[in-house]
């Protein structure tokens, strides 16, 4: 038994040292699996959506960077564009209780209605479990998972880090570009970009 | 129901205040004071000499507990920006940044400044500048100031200086700010630096024999670009016979075709019982040996 334990420990340590056992999401690797409850009390597991593309959007309605994208209707248009073609859109709120952006179920649903947003669901992650699993750092922070469950994009929503509303129109929307490339069967040309925004309020 | 004059005036005052506080509405003055930042523009000289270069200082004072950002803000936030509106013939250099601090925010890390910071710009006047009453140098600036919340801001600051062909006099106040900031400005590194990557690690090797284990208290690397390192991860430093070895955790960006890593290396040494900090600009190239 001792020898087996030694072997197992050695293997696990080697894997850890080799970076295989790690919570950091990697492009081209399976996206980290998670289960989270949405603002209607329904549980969602990433595995539920195998066979569909999934977009994860970290958000905080009080962050001015999120405000830029919702105030201009940019995020809502992207959600519509995605969900119209059977992509699952999960907004994630990882603000801890008492921190900026933290909302109750009812508040989350009220915000969705107020903004005319159309995510498939809003996941409430006050313990920051999903946030830390994906190493989500800013709001917004975007991830795209393909139908096979592979992470194919992570980073910013576009290439103009600012709070200026006018920048939305002239920016390259990385998420839109990636979606179009995936649908055309092309590889994602910019799989990792700089996410910008307020820090996630863990 | 008819409004009373008092109600009308209160509502109007409120509306004006809200409009003034709305994001993106620039404030015009010098200095400019907002809820969490005071910004002031100054010059090291009291007159502009045609053809001469001189330092302009953008001084930011942050409310306690709040910070503004460096060129690479780290995990979140945005660097302060300046867009100059200058008379014909004037040119302004890029911002010269004092070295930043690591500012942890929960599990994340930002790079920036607490308390106060002076961002320097070298201005050059045209040689054919005609004698004029006053020249106005205008800085349109944007910033993000954060504590645990973030507040974006913008302001337009004007600096007016007379033109004189005589040798410029120093402005005592801003000259002192400049002198104080000088020691925090990164100097070109006198050493060659190479980098190599392995798994999730980025190693920087600073070649030199002048590093002394008993003197070096801390070494921190601040990359200019996002995605090179994990900003929050601890940095390990060792002194080897070859020099300084910094082991950093890699960031999210693919580095396979990276030919250069630029950044600032901040060294803290203990000498004669006192702490000395010196910052160096680094331009690391791939280690050919790896």
HADDOCK unambig.tbl for C-alpha pairs under 7 A between the chains (distance, minus, plus):
assign (segid A and resid 18 and name CA) (segid B and resid 199 and name CA) 6.72 0.50 0.50
assign (segid A and resid 19 and name CA) (segid B and resid 199 and name CA) 6.68 0.50 0.50
assign (segid A and resid 19 and name CA) (segid B and resid 200 and name CA) 6.91 0.50 0.50
assign (segid A and resid 137 and name CA) (segid B and resid 75 and name CA) 6.31 0.50 0.50
assign (segid A and resid 137 and name CA) (segid B and resid 108 and name CA) 6.88 0.50 0.50
assign (segid A and resid 138 and name CA) (segid B and resid 76 and name CA) 6.03 0.50 0.50
assign (segid A and resid 192 and name CA) (segid B and resid 252 and name CA) 6.94 0.50 0.50
assign (segid A and resid 192 and name CA) (segid B and resid 253 and name CA) 6.25 0.50 0.50
assign (segid A and resid 194 and name CA) (segid B and resid 226 and name CA) 6.62 0.50 0.50
assign (segid A and resid 194 and name CA) (segid B and resid 227 and name CA) 6.96 0.50 0.50
assign (segid A and resid 196 and name CA) (segid B and resid 76 and name CA) 5.91 0.50 0.50
assign (segid A and resid 196 and name CA) (segid B and resid 77 and name CA) 6.98 0.50 0.50
assign (segid A and resid 197 and name CA) (segid B and resid 76 and name CA) 5.64 0.50 0.50
assign (segid A and resid 197 and name CA) (segid B and resid 77 and name CA) 5.96 0.50 0.50
assign (segid A and resid 198 and name CA) (segid B and resid 76 and name CA) 5.52 0.50 0.50
assign (segid A and resid 198 and name CA) (segid B and resid 77 and name CA) 5.91 0.50 0.50
assign (segid A and resid 198 and name CA) (segid B and resid 150 and name CA) 6.42 0.50 0.50
assign (segid A and resid 199 and name CA) (segid B and resid 76 and name CA) 5.22 0.50 0.50
assign (segid A and resid 202 and name CA) (segid B and resid 106 and name CA) 6.63 0.50 0.50
